[in-house]
Amino acid sequence: MDYLEQNSAIVDWRLNDLDYRTQEVWINSFFEKFKEHKNIIFFENYKRKIGDCSHHSGTTRMSFDKTRGVVDSNCKVFDVKNLYISGNSVFRTSGSANPGFTNIALSIKLGDYINNL
């Protein structure tokens, strides 16, 4: 429990040999696929370190109805007047790459929508 008497998540992320072997196989596959490509320079990372990018998403999911999400397709919070959310939190799922450009596009779309209200 935390200081607000809420349950606390305990994350124990210990990597094992399978995790590192998976990384190695992926690196080798990627390198083989693109080794002849003239515009791609690929540097292998064989360090036994896998990091986290912390692009959190999905906490205020977009949906068509309030039983499955927090905001509608215009990023408006269901049942709350004039409250909009834009950011990674409205994404239903997250890919493996940085969500920055998708986030920018979503914010521009929201800005245009609000500007035309």
Secondary structure, DSSP 8 states (H G I E B T S, - for coil): --TTS-----------HHHHHHHHHHHHHHHHHHTT-TT-------SS----------TT-B-SSTTS-SB-TTSBBTT-TT-B--SGGG-SS--SS--HHHHHHHHHHHHHHHHT-
